[in-house]
């Protein structure tokens, strides 16, 4: 806008062409620039239209009303009349004249030539807005070719811009699934975004829960704003164009040649020029409405009898081919909408396509029409997966009763896995729902989630399916080995599983995500933060963004990575939305784990209101955890409770948790629990931490073992050296603990210079980790609990008492007060008494 406005008021008259497709904002752009020009220039605005496109000088009629019929056909007379009109407007003022033309792609060539002459004669600057297709009339195009005009192209919002726009309009961050739904529906078209946003809020589909906007269903195609917009767009077209639009909306993706046979190639080209229709570019070529949500809105405006008539007309065209999966799905749905019968095989194929396209409602509707026959078992499995995607786990579990009967081996194993997940998600133990009545192998615990008890429900024949069972076996082994601290071996197995996963159909069960979750957990156990981001980012790249059903899962993993790195503030921003997303879709049963992480992070940052809300939410989680995440969730709940209450009960529960057989047999879980206890002030665990870490693989365990060894030695120089190495290795939170410990030892030794150095280096770690509380003060990163005397002095200091006042009240020396305060600052990670109150523990230590 700055550029366009500057050109319009320059000394030399200019031409500016603003080019954009429909709904991008050309008219609003002209409005904004025109408003800027008001008061400093003479602006005349006109609007071209299709009705005047073939009328010479038609758009200039307001300036030529005094001409005779013969003069009105003369370019010279018209130019002179326009010039006189602007001279009257100027009334002797030396202001620049600007002629603004909207929808200039509808200009006739005669009028366009007059505009060019006005710029060439120096009478006026011209700013026109037009669509790239069909584009500007030849005289204006020539002006640009000759370098005498500037062109400004306006584009749709990209994905990131769309997310930012939605966040700004809703005044709150939005999850990727929400912005992704708007992107799929609108491709960043601002006009459609605005319509859908209003309609979704009006319908209650877009609602806010715990400060997070979420979609409770698909974006409405029948809302007032969108319906009115689509009705206007269709009404502007000729009857022939309207007919073609309806056929493409009802049948699309539809064979282009068939539509051209029925409606003419010229009509198709015109609709493409108007950016209403797009060509797939494939072979055979297929046409679709450019924006899917507009296609659905057009379909809703066609009654059943009219729809059936158009279907019959299209099917009378010789050589109609339905080539693409999307075309087949739409072909089947259209038949059902018209009340026509569809073969079971076609219904099932359409249901599978809908399922792969994340259209769960359509998949349920289509698969539900197949009640009997050879297709019925797979149809039930498809419907179950769709119900699972929609969060209806009980219905999915019921549908999968004996669903594998009649299924091929691969599908049978996938159905068994899906049933196991549905059981866990609805809080039912696997041993309570095994349908065959066969006894499980001796010693098998169904809650462990191993391959044998999952596929035992479908019989030995399924075990011969090498690709599926190979993926599962490798993934389960990787999970088990990672918990037992054998991370190098775990990595080998998870790499094998990931390599085999693409060969397995992901339709009935989410094998890819099943393996990815374990791969990320292995990398987190090794402390390979970059590999974690690579895996999560690669998943989004492969799918064009994270599918909504798995967004909560991926965000939980990203938040867990931040927790492991000590980036608590960043973790909160990720985990709070993740928890809300998992309430809608939790395929891997991570809601309790994610909520426990968010609870711990909120408590650690001192956000008591959010922590208590999350603690209440934890009580409503009913699914059954898988062992690794379940045991970790319990540990973070105990740690968060201690941070929240500071009554010693959470720490005691955490200590007891470590001794449980199911925990003690998993060194990786033990180490995580011990580190949490140390952060809470338990300073007697370094020997246990060293032993646990020394028995594990990976850079993280090696770093922890080294830190524990130096910590026990009480040598500040060795701790500083170790901390420097930890920073270089990317383990900043471990380095922070080492600097803090070294600082405490140096302060006790009255080594002021090196003490200041340790504090400075620890503060750099604070900055890297973002250890800031919500009110801007330094957040507490608990390391050592305060003594009774330290707490008494700190509480008085936090109340605003001076060192002298505190000394008099406690009957100690001022130097004693200063010494205790210094040690308290180091322990709590604060810099002054003003920062004490938000982080001051309640217990005495």
Residue pairs with C-beta under 8 A, 6 or more apart in sequence:
1 29
1 32
1 33
1 36
3 150
3 152
4 16
4 18
4 29
4 33
4 127
4 150
4 152
5 33
5 36
5 37
7 14
7 16
7 125
7 150
8 14
8 16
8 33
8 37
8 41
8 96
8 98
8 125
8 127
9 37
9 40
9 41
9 96
9 98
9 125
10 96
10 125
12 122
13 96
13 118
13 119
13 122
13 123
13 124
13 125
13 126
14 119
14 125
14 126
14 149
14 150
15 115
15 116
15 119
15 125
15 126
15 127
15 128
15 140
15 143
15 144
15 148
15 149
15 150
16 125
16 126
16 127
16 128
16 149
16 150
16 151
16 152
17 104
17 128
17 129
17 130
17 136
17 140
17 144
17 149
17 150
17 151
17 152
18 26
18 29
18 30
18 127
18 128
18 129
18 130
18 152
18 154
19 129
19 130
19 131
19 132
19 151
19 152
19 153
19 154
20 26
20 29
20 129
20 131
20 132
20 153
20 154
20 155
21 131
21 132
21 156
21 189
21 275
22 131
22 189
22 191
22 233
22 274
22 275
22 276
23 189
23 190
23 191
23 192
24 154
24 155
24 156
24 189
24 190
24 191
25 154
25 190
25 191
26 102
26 129
26 130
26 154
27 102
27 129
29 129
29 154
30 45
30 100
30 102
30 127
30 129
33 100
33 127
34 43
34 45
34 100
37 43
37 98
40 95
41 95
41 96
41 97
41 98
42 86
42 89
42 90
42 93
42 95
42 96
42 97
42 98
43 98
43 100
44 85
44 86
44 89
44 97
44 98
44 99
44 100
45 99
45 100
45 101
45 102
46 59
46 60
46 62
46 99
46 100
46 101
46 102
47 59
47 101
47 102
47 103
48 59
48 101
48 102
48 103
48 104
48 105
48 106
48 107
48 111
49 59
49 103
49 106
50 106
50 236
52 58
52 59
52 106
52 108
53 106
53 107
53 108
54 108
55 108
56 73
56 108
56 110
56 111
57 64
57 72
57 73
57 78
57 108
57 110
57 111
57 114
58 108
58 111
59 101
59 107
59 108
59 111
60 78
60 82
60 111
60 114
63 78
63 81
63 82
63 85
64 71
64 72
64 77
64 78
64 81
64 82
66 81
67 77
67 78
67 81
71 77
71 78
71 81
72 78
75 110
75 113
75 114
75 117
78 110
78 114
79 114
79 117
79 118
82 114
82 118
83 118
83 123
86 97
86 123
86 124
89 97
90 97
96 124
96 125
97 123
97 124
97 125
98 124
98 125
98 126
98 127
99 115
99 118
99 124
99 125
99 126
99 127
100 126
100 127
100 128
101 107
101 115
101 126
101 127
101 128
101 129
102 128
102 129
103 129
103 130
103 131
104 112
104 128
104 129
104 130
104 136
104 137
104 140
105 130
105 131
105 134
105 135
105 136
107 115
107 128
107 136
107 137
107 140
108 137
109 137
109 138
109 139
111 137
112 136
112 137
112 138
112 139
112 140
113 139
115 126
115 128
115 139
115 140
116 139
116 140
116 142
116 143
118 124
118 126
119 125
119 126
119 143
119 148
119 149
120 148
128 136
128 140
130 136
131 273
131 274
131 275
132 153
133 272
133 273
133 274
133 275
134 273
135 141
136 144
140 149
143 149
144 151
156 186
156 187
156 188
156 189
156 190
157 165
157 188
157 189
157 190
157 193
158 188
159 179
159 180
159 183
159 188
159 545
161 188
162 179
162 182
162 183
162 186
162 188
162 193
163 174
163 176
163 179
165 190
165 193
166 174
166 178
166 179
166 182
166 193
166 197
166 213
167 173
167 174
169 197
170 197
170 213
172 208
172 211
172 212
172 213
173 212
173 577
174 212
174 213
175 212
175 213
175 214
175 551
175 555
175 577
175 580
175 581
176 545
176 546
176 551
177 215
177 546
177 548
177 551
177 581
178 206
178 213
178 214
178 215
180 545
180 546
180 548
181 215
181 218
181 219
181 548
182 193
182 196
182 197
182 219
183 545
184 292
185 192
185 196
185 219
185 291
185 292
185 293
186 192
186 193
186 196
186 291
186 293
187 290
187 291
189 291
191 229
192 226
192 229
192 291
192 293
192 294
194 225
195 223
195 225
195 226
195 229
196 219
196 220
196 223
196 225
196 226
196 293
197 206
198 223
198 224
198 225
199 219
199 220
199 223
199 224
199 225
199 226
200 206
200 215
200 219
200 220
200 223
202 223
202 224
203 220
203 223
204 216
205 215
205 216
205 217
205 218
205 219
205 220
206 213
206 214
206 215
206 216
207 213
207 214
207 216
208 214
209 580
210 576
210 580
210 613
211 576
212 576
212 577
212 580
214 580
214 581
214 584
218 361
219 293
220 226
221 293
221 296
221 297
221 300
222 297
222 300
226 293
226 294
226 297
227 297
227 300
227 301
230 294
230 297
230 298
230 301
231 301
233 276
233 294
234 242
234 245
234 298
234 301
237 245
237 271
240 263
240 264
240 267
241 267
241 270
241 271
243 263
243 310
244 259
244 262
244 263
244 267
244 268
244 271
244 277
245 271
245 276
245 277
245 289
245 298
246 298
246 302
246 306
246 310
247 254
247 259
247 262
247 263
247 310
247 313
247 314
248 254
248 259
248 271
248 277
248 287
248 288
248 289
248 295
249 289
249 294
249 295
249 296
249 298
249 299
249 302
250 298
250 299
250 302
250 307
250 310
250 311
250 330
250 334
251 311
251 314
251 327
251 330
251 331
251 334
252 286
252 287
252 288
252 289
252 295
252 327
252 330
253 280
253 286
253 287
253 288
253 324
253 326
253 327
253 330
254 286
254 287
254 288
254 314
254 322
254 327
254 330
255 284
255 285
255 286
255 287
255 319
255 320
255 321
255 322
255 323
255 327
256 268
256 279
256 284
256 285
256 286
256 287
257 284
257 285
257 319
258 314
258 317
258 319
258 320
258 321
259 268
259 287
259 314
260 268
261 317
261 318
262 313
262 314
262 317
268 277
268 287
271 277
272 278
272 279
275 290
276 289
276 290
276 294
277 287
277 288
277 289
277 290
278 287
278 288
278 289
278 290
279 285
279 286
279 287
280 286
280 287
280 288
280 324
282 323
282 324
284 321
284 323
286 323
286 324
286 327
288 295
288 326
289 295
289 298
299 307
299 337
302 310
304 337
304 338
304 339
307 334
307 337
307 338
308 338
308 339
311 334
311 335
311 338
314 320
322 328
322 331
325 353
325 356
326 353
326 357
328 346
328 349
328 350
328 353
329 350
329 353
329 354
329 357
329 362
332 342
332 346
332 347
332 349
332 350
332 366
333 350
333 362
333 366
335 341
335 342
336 342
336 366
336 369
342 350
342 369
344 369
344 370
344 373
344 375
344 379
345 375
347 366
347 367
347 369
347 370
347 375
347 379
348 366
348 367
348 370
348 375
348 378
348 379
348 382
350 366
351 362
351 363
351 366
351 367
351 370
351 379
351 382
351 383
351 386
352 363
352 382
352 507
354 360
354 362
354 363
354 366
354 386
355 363
355 382
355 385
355 386
355 389
355 507
356 507
358 389
358 547
358 548
358 549
360 386
360 387
360 389
360 390
361 386
361 390
363 382
363 383
363 385
363 386
364 383
364 386
364 387
364 390
367 379
367 380
367 382
367 383
367 386
368 379
368 383
370 376
370 379
374 406
376 406
377 403
377 404
377 405
377 406
377 407
378 406
378 407
378 411
380 399
380 400
380 403
381 399
381 400
381 403
381 404
381 407
381 411
381 414
381 415
381 418
381 508
382 507
382 508
383 399
384 395
384 396
384 397
384 399
384 400
384 403
384 415
384 418
384 419
384 422
385 396
385 418
385 507
385 508
385 509
387 393
387 395
387 396
387 399
388 396
388 418
388 421
388 422
388 425
388 587
389 549
389 585
389 587
390 585
391 584
391 585
391 586
393 422
393 425
393 426
394 422
394 426
396 418
396 419
396 422
397 419
397 422
397 423
397 426
397 428
397 433
400 415
400 418
400 419
400 422
401 435
402 435
403 415
403 419
404 411
404 412
404 415
404 416
404 457
404 458
404 462
407 415
407 458
409 461
409 462
409 464
409 465
409 468
410 465
410 467
410 468
410 504
410 505
411 505
411 508
412 458
412 461
412 462
412 465
413 455
413 458
413 462
413 465
413 468
413 469
413 472
413 509
414 468
414 505
414 507
414 508
414 509
414 511
415 458
415 508
415 509
416 454
416 455
416 457
416 458
416 462
417 454
417 455
417 472
417 509
417 514
418 508
418 509
419 433
419 457
420 430
420 449
420 454
421 509
421 587
421 588
421 589
423 429
423 430
423 432
423 433
423 624
424 430
424 449
424 589
424 623
424 624
424 626
425 586
425 587
425 589
425 623
426 622
426 623
427 622
427 623
427 624
428 624
429 446
429 447
429 624
430 446
430 447
430 453
430 454
431 440
431 446
431 447
434 440
434 446
434 453
434 456
434 457
435 457
436 456
436 457
436 459
438 456
438 457
440 446
440 452
440 453
440 456
441 452
441 453
441 456
444 450
444 452
444 453
446 453
447 624
447 627
448 627
449 476
449 626
449 627
450 476
451 469
451 472
451 473
451 476
454 472
455 462
455 463
455 469
455 472
462 468
462 469
463 469
467 500
467 503
467 504
468 504
468 511
470 496
470 497
470 500
471 497
471 500
471 501
471 504
471 511
471 515
472 497
472 511
472 514
474 493
474 494
474 496
474 497
474 500
474 515
475 493
475 494
475 497
475 514
475 515
475 518
477 490
477 493
478 490
478 491
478 493
478 494
478 497
478 518
478 519
478 522
479 490
479 518
479 521
479 626
479 628
480 490
481 487
481 489
481 490
481 493
482 490
482 518
482 521
482 522
482 525
482 628
482 668
483 627
483 628
483 666
483 667
483 668
483 669
484 665
484 666
484 667
484 668
485 666
485 667
485 668
485 671
485 692
485 695
485 696
485 697
485 701
486 696
486 697
487 522
487 525
487 526
487 668
487 696
487 697
487 698
487 701
488 697
488 698
489 697
490 522
490 525
491 522
491 523
491 526
494 515
494 518
494 519
494 522
495 519
497 515
497 518
497 519
498 515
498 516
498 519
501 511
501 512
501 515
502 512
504 511
505 511
506 512
510 550
510 587
512 539
513 539
513 550
513 553
513 587
513 588
514 588
516 535
516 539
517 553
517 557
517 588
519 535
520 532
520 535
520 536
520 557
520 561
521 557
521 628
523 529
523 531
523 532
523 535
524 532
524 557
524 560
524 561
524 564
525 668
525 696
525 698
525 700
526 697
526 698
526 699
526 700
527 564
527 698
527 699
527 700
527 701
527 703
527 730
527 731
528 698
528 699
529 561
529 564
529 565
529 730
532 557
532 558
532 561
533 558
533 561
536 554
536 557
536 558
539 546
539 554
540 546
540 554
546 554
548 585
549 585
549 587
550 585
550 587
551 581
551 585
552 578
552 579
552 580
552 581
552 582
552 584
552 585
552 586
552 590
552 591
552 594
553 582
553 586
553 587
553 588
553 590
555 574
555 575
555 577
555 578
555 581
556 575
556 578
556 582
556 590
556 593
556 594
556 597
558 574
558 578
559 571
559 574
559 575
559 578
559 594
559 597
559 598
559 601
560 571
560 593
560 597
562 568
562 570
562 571
562 574
563 571
563 597
563 600
563 601
565 731
565 732
565 733
565 769
566 732
566 733
566 734
566 736
566 769
566 771
566 781
567 733
567 769
567 770
568 601
568 604
568 605
568 769
568 770
568 771
568 779
568 781
569 605
569 769
569 770
569 771
569 772
569 779
570 770
571 597
571 598
571 601
572 598
572 601
572 602
572 605
572 607
575 594
575 597
575 598
575 601
576 598
576 610
578 594
578 598
579 591
579 594
579 595
579 598
579 614
579 617
582 590
582 591
582 594
582 595
583 591
586 623
588 626
589 623
589 624
589 625
589 626
589 629
590 629
591 621
591 623
592 618
592 621
592 623
592 625
592 629
592 630
592 633
593 625
593 629
593 630
593 632
593 633
595 614
595 617
595 618
595 621
595 633
596 618
596 632
596 633
596 634
596 636
596 637
596 640
597 633
597 636
598 610
598 614
599 611
599 614
599 615
599 618
599 636
599 637
599 640
600 636
600 637
600 639
600 640
600 643
602 608
602 610
602 611
602 614
602 640
603 611
603 639
603 640
603 641
603 643
603 644
604 640
604 643
604 779
604 780
604 781
604 782
605 773
605 774
605 779
606 773
606 774
606 779
606 780
606 838
606 839
607 773
607 774
608 644
611 640
611 643
611 644
612 644
615 637
615 640
615 641
615 644
618 637
624 630
625 631
625 633
627 662
627 666
628 666
628 669
631 657
631 662
631 663
631 666
631 669
632 669
632 672
634 657
635 654
635 657
635 669
635 672
635 673
635 676
636 676
638 650
638 651
638 653
638 654
638 657
638 676
639 650
639 654
639 676
639 677
639 679
639 680
640 650
641 649
641 650
641 653
642 648
642 649
642 650
642 651
642 654
642 680
643 650
643 680
643 782
644 650
645 842
646 841
646 842
646 843
647 842
647 843
648 843
650 680
651 677
651 680
651 681
651 682
654 673
654 676
654 677
654 680
655 677
655 682
657 663
657 673
658 664
658 670
658 673
658 674
658 677
663 669
663 670
663 673
664 670
667 692
667 695
667 696
668 696
670 692
671 689
671 692
671 693
671 696
671 701
671 704
674 685
674 688
674 689
674 692
675 689
675 704
677 685
678 685
678 686
678 689
678 737
678 783
679 781
679 782
679 783
680 782
680 785
681 782
681 783
681 784
681 785
681 841
681 845
683 784
683 785
686 708
686 711
686 712
687 708
687 712
689 704
689 705
689 708
690 705
690 708
690 709
690 712
693 701
693 702
693 704
693 705
693 708
694 701
694 705
699 729
699 731
700 731
703 726
703 729
703 731
703 734
704 734
706 722
706 725
707 722
707 726
707 734
707 737
707 738
710 718
710 719
710 721
710 722
710 738
711 719
711 738
711 741
714 745
715 745
716 742
716 745
716 746
716 749
716 751
716 754
716 758
719 738
719 739
719 741
719 742
719 745
720 738
720 739
720 742
720 754
720 757
720 758
720 761
722 738
723 734
723 735
723 736
723 738
723 739
723 742
723 761
724 735
726 732
726 734
726 735
726 738
727 735
727 765
732 765
732 768
732 769
733 765
733 769
735 761
735 765
736 762
736 765
736 766
736 769
736 771
736 781
737 783
739 758
739 759
739 761
739 762
739 765
740 758
740 762
740 781
740 783
740 826
740 827
740 829
741 783
742 758
743 755
743 758
743 759
743 762
743 826
744 784
744 823
744 826
744 827
746 754
746 755
746 758
747 755
747 822
747 823
747 826
748 823
759 826
762 829
763 831
766 772
766 778
766 781
766 829
771 778
771 779
771 781
771 829
772 778
772 779
773 779
773 780
773 838
773 839
775 838
777 830
777 834
777 835
777 838
777 839
778 829
778 830
778 831
778 835
778 839
779 829
779 838
779 839
780 828
780 829
780 830
780 838
780 839
781 829
782 828
782 841
783 827
783 829
784 827
785 827
785 841
785 843
785 845
786 794
786 824
786 827
786 828
786 841
786 844
786 845
787 844
787 845
788 844
788 845
789 820
790 820
790 823
790 824
790 827
790 845
791 840
791 841
791 843
791 844
791 845
792 810
793 806
793 810
793 817
793 820
793 821
793 824
794 820
794 821
794 824
794 828
794 836
794 840
795 840
796 805
796 806
796 809
796 810
797 803
797 806
797 821
797 833
797 836
798 833
798 836
798 837
798 840
800 833
801 809
803 814
803 817
803 818
803 821
804 814
806 817
807 813
807 814
807 816
807 817
810 817
821 833
824 836
825 831
825 832
828 836
828 839
828 840
828 841
829 839
830 836
830 839
